[in-house]
Amino acid sequence: MLVRAAALLACAAAIVGAAGRPARQANALFEFHSNPWLNLHHILWARGERATPPADMADAERSAWNEGLAFYAPYAKRNLLFDEELLKIKEALRTVETEISLDGVAIDAGVKSTLERLMPIYRKHWWPAHDRTNREWTAAARKLLDRHGAALNAAIARAYGVTPDNPVWVDVAVYAHPNGAYTTTRPTHVAISSTDSGYAGYAALEMLFHERSHAWGRMLFDGVTETAIAQGVKTPPQLSHAILFYTAGELTSRELKQHGIEYKHYAQGGLYDVLCGTGCGDRLAVHWRPFLDGQRTRAEAFAALVASFK
């Protein structure tokens, strides 16, 4: 879902206003990385997305690149978020950002040899531009976090009743996931796209907190499930995810409004309807917002929201 043009213009003004401030908040909340190994891994999983071979690419390089894509083809059919081997690869590559080889990395031998064989080709043709894009996205996100991060972090912590374990590790990649970003836990590890327009501007601020909130998503899933069973109600399978979206979106909107900035939730572009049915965003506003306002307990909000699906 694209960020409104007006929001992008407002974001530019906010970034200018934040220029020169030390990124203490950003550094305390998120640890950003631009890792060539993870970028290459995600590109190969995506069948070469964001890495079109140039016309003058040597035949030997083109052949090696195509062989690597063919090797990764079975992995492309597997889920980045739930497949155990892909999760293992993601976490292993997180530790070798500055390494020139994958010596000692405990992943499938075929994956390791493919990545090592293609890395010189990737570095030659794509990585300088990809790394620059990742770092530009990170610089913009840091400036927004420096202005709004502490307040948003405190609001998120109150909403989930937790003490966040910060900073959260974030790998910025030109391609991260078909939806633009994903998060794995144990430890919390975010991968987020630097090229997806839906993650630009203020949406970057919201979605960073949305992604890190997945560390506590289980409490939403359990709350919806237990309440639905108690009431005998069948709720949409993605209702808890919609609550997670709403919480980060609404709290981001409130924080920005304190600075005179109007912002619509990322999911207000139609995603709420996809996640939990037509009008679901309105249901969340009626039944979940009072919890964020401190007018209901979390249990009361679950009860009211679930009951709205009877």
C-alpha atoms as one frame of an Amber mdcrd trajectory, in Angstrom:
protein
   0.000   0.000   0.000   1.491   3.272  -1.056   2.044   6.150   1.323   0.052
   9.204   0.351   2.006  11.828  -1.624   1.200  14.436   0.994   2.701  12.243
   3.689   5.880  11.858   1.671   6.162  15.629   1.324   5.567  16.067   5.035
   8.166  13.404   5.736  10.771  15.346   3.773  10.063  18.394   5.908  10.355
  16.363   9.096  13.676  14.914   8.009  15.024  18.382   7.293  13.826  19.491
  10.723  15.575  16.571  12.364  18.863  17.084  10.531  21.879  17.444  12.735
  20.410  15.636  15.729  22.500  12.759  17.063  20.847   9.402  16.344  20.836
   8.328  19.996  17.221   7.213  19.873  17.686   5.324  16.620  20.747   3.512
  17.915  19.051   2.629  21.185  16.009   1.158  19.442  17.246  -0.476  16.242
  20.575  -1.799  15.025  20.619  -1.384  11.248  22.672  -3.514   8.876  23.282
  -3.686   5.136  24.516  -7.235   4.670  25.581  -8.422   1.181  25.083 -12.095
   2.064  21.491 -11.611   3.205  20.736  -9.313   0.285  22.027 -11.937  -2.139
  20.153 -14.727  -0.354  16.836 -12.860  -0.596  17.416 -11.959  -4.248  18.119
 -15.575  -5.166  15.053 -16.722  -3.216  13.035 -14.185  -5.225  14.305 -15.646
  -8.531  16.610 -12.716  -9.239  14.240  -9.891  -8.286  16.099  -6.533  -8.129
  19.113  -7.999  -9.981  18.557  -8.031 -13.737  21.794  -9.091 -15.483  23.316
  -6.214 -17.465  23.606  -6.563 -21.237  27.417  -6.615 -21.104  27.620  -9.348
 -18.452  30.262 -11.930 -19.385  28.914 -15.260 -20.565  30.637 -17.148 -17.751
  29.111 -14.841 -15.144  25.659 -15.060 -16.730  25.862 -18.843 -16.792  26.938
 -19.002 -13.130  24.182 -16.589 -12.135  21.519 -18.630 -13.927  22.819 -21.824
 -12.344  22.532 -20.190  -8.928  18.935 -19.163  -9.618  18.167 -22.709 -10.721
  19.675 -24.113  -7.516  17.557 -21.728  -5.416  14.346 -22.471  -7.356  13.101
 -25.103  -4.842  13.749 -22.671  -1.969  11.659 -20.015  -3.752   8.631 -22.263
  -3.227   9.191 -22.295   0.519   8.056 -19.721   3.076  10.706 -17.306   4.383
   8.801 -16.878   7.613   7.934 -20.465   8.507  10.389 -22.798   6.766  12.899
 -24.018   9.347  15.839 -24.254   6.942  15.257 -20.764   5.552  15.067 -19.431
   9.107  18.352 -21.149   9.887  20.002 -19.647   6.787  18.729 -16.162   7.661
  20.097 -16.313  11.186  23.426 -17.818  10.108  24.016 -15.138   7.474  23.191
 -12.424  10.017  26.527 -13.148  11.705  28.795 -12.805   8.641  27.963  -9.334
   7.316  31.595  -8.272   6.888  33.072 -11.673   6.032  34.429 -12.471   2.558
  33.598 -16.180   2.826  31.161 -18.436   4.637  33.783 -20.579   6.328  32.375
 -22.106   9.485  28.769 -21.124   8.698  26.492 -24.068   9.495  24.098 -24.076
   6.535  23.416 -26.478   3.673  26.602 -27.082   1.680  24.854 -26.372  -1.620
  23.487 -23.066  -0.385  26.898 -22.103   0.980  28.758 -22.923  -2.233  26.139
 -21.147  -4.360  26.327 -17.971  -2.297  30.126 -18.000  -2.279  30.288 -18.628
  -6.036  27.853 -15.815  -6.836  29.048 -13.228  -4.325  31.892 -11.867  -6.531
  29.394 -11.485  -9.385  26.874  -9.805  -7.087  29.483  -7.427  -5.682  30.655
  -6.506  -9.168  27.295  -5.779 -10.801  24.786  -4.871  -8.077  26.052  -4.562
  -4.530  27.488  -0.993  -4.649  24.118   0.389  -5.773  22.152  -1.882  -3.433
  24.284  -0.979  -0.438  23.880   2.724  -1.234  20.086   2.334  -1.446  20.008
   0.452   1.860  22.097   3.082   3.597  20.019   5.959   2.221  16.846   4.295
   3.497  18.485   3.727   6.867  19.653   7.333   7.118  16.102   8.583   6.522
  14.671   6.111   9.037  17.256   7.098  11.657  16.256  10.756  11.418  12.602
   9.913  11.949  13.459   7.627  14.848  15.605  10.288  16.425  12.586  12.562
  16.542   9.771  10.104  17.247  11.365   6.840  18.354  11.431   7.226  22.134
   7.788   8.283  22.353   6.655   5.480  20.020   8.707   2.899  21.858   7.118
   3.933  25.164   3.617   3.807  23.658   4.212   0.355  22.145   5.602  -0.903
  25.456   2.492   0.306  27.301   0.174  -1.293  24.743   1.798  -4.707  25.089
   2.676  -4.415  28.763   6.324  -5.265  28.118   9.806  -3.924  28.596  11.257
  -4.061  25.058  14.588  -5.782  24.599  16.306  -3.144  22.467  18.048  -2.554
  20.169  16.356  -4.802  17.624  18.493  -6.187  14.785  17.268  -4.898  11.391
  18.670  -6.078   8.075  17.845  -3.610   5.321  17.681  -5.255   1.903  16.636
  -4.239  -1.589  14.378  -7.302  -1.501  13.204  -8.630   1.841   9.865 -10.418
   1.358   6.924 -10.389  -1.078   5.106  -8.184   1.449   8.109  -5.895   1.930
   9.300  -7.049   5.359   9.197  -9.951   7.783  10.309 -10.707  11.305  11.584
 -13.852  12.943  12.050 -14.329  16.671  14.524 -15.990  19.013  16.088 -13.422
  18.658  13.852 -10.753  17.126  15.301 -10.147  13.669  13.657  -7.816  11.151
  14.311  -7.860   7.406  12.859  -4.823   5.633  12.933  -3.569   2.051  14.713
  -0.365   1.086  13.029  -0.270  -2.330   9.379  -1.061  -1.559   7.533   2.259
  -1.852   5.115   1.169   0.864   7.981   1.304   3.370   9.128   4.813   2.497
   8.586   8.005   4.467   6.542   7.803   7.640   5.487   4.258   6.780   9.088
   3.239   7.550   8.575   4.532  11.085   5.302   2.668  11.571   6.486  -0.548
   9.987   9.692  -0.737  12.005   7.570  -0.729  15.162   5.014  -3.032  13.570
   7.713  -5.565  12.717   9.382  -5.448  16.116   5.927  -5.886  17.709   5.790
  -9.379  16.239   7.938 -10.358  19.232   4.744 -10.026  21.307   2.249 -11.096
  18.653   1.525 -14.330  20.477  -0.368 -12.480  23.187  -2.708 -11.069  20.535
  -3.215 -14.454  18.891  -3.870 -16.141  22.221  -6.177 -13.340  23.345  -8.309
 -13.556  20.207  -8.341 -17.365  20.217  -9.260 -17.770  23.875 -11.932 -15.079
  23.705 -13.440 -16.532  20.523 -13.638 -19.986  22.086 -15.250 -18.579  25.220
 -17.864 -16.704  23.157 -18.361 -19.438  20.575 -17.466 -17.016  17.773 -15.546
 -17.760  14.593 -13.181 -14.872  13.907 -11.078 -14.158  10.794  -7.763 -16.089
  10.908  -5.738 -12.884  10.539  -7.598 -10.845  13.160  -4.681 -10.837  15.591
  -2.383  -9.605  12.814  -4.863  -6.843  12.042  -4.745  -5.808  15.719  -0.957
  -5.706  15.513  -1.200  -3.482  12.408  -3.773  -1.250  14.069  -1.759  -0.818
  17.253   1.421   0.290  15.491  -0.494   2.368  12.946  -2.669   4.180  15.472
   0.210   4.888  17.860   2.365   6.173  14.993  -0.497   8.391  13.814  -0.934
   9.800  17.327   2.756  10.513  17.757   2.984  12.293  14.415  -0.154  14.296
  15.128   1.592  15.675  18.207   3.994  17.266  15.725   1.290  18.585  13.413
   1.594  15.729  10.911  -1.453  13.892   9.562  -0.743  10.230   8.859  -2.940
   7.279   7.862  -2.121   3.769   9.011  -0.259   1.589   6.540  -3.207  -0.838
   6.579  -5.819   1.835   5.908  -5.126   1.516   2.203  -7.288  -1.618   2.140
  -5.200  -4.122   4.072  -7.572  -4.247   7.047 -10.303  -5.531   4.723  -7.919
  -8.195   3.411  -6.887  -9.302   6.879 -10.255  -9.457   8.599 -13.071  -8.514
   6.249 -14.884  -5.475   4.960 -15.187  -2.785   7.600 -12.661  -4.430   9.907
 -10.703  -1.213  10.274 -13.842   0.429  11.632 -14.368  -2.445  14.086 -10.826
  -1.993  15.367 -11.380   1.732  15.783 -14.560   1.148  17.775 -13.439  -1.796
  19.901  -9.608  -1.717  20.127  -8.940   2.014  20.208 -10.524   2.389  23.692
  -7.857   0.025  25.015  -5.127   2.236  23.524  -6.912   5.214  25.103  -6.760
   3.536  28.522 -10.562   3.305  28.696 -10.708  -0.521  28.552  -8.519  -3.358
  29.671  -6.972  -5.561  27.006  -9.353  -8.375  27.968 -12.359  -6.060  27.613
 -11.141  -4.935  24.199 -10.700  -8.548  23.057 -14.213  -9.346  24.276 -15.831
  -6.413  22.477 -13.907  -6.944  19.250 -14.579 -10.670  19.076 -18.264 -10.137
  19.883 -18.541  -7.806  16.873 -18.045 -10.855  14.614 -21.107 -12.712  15.945
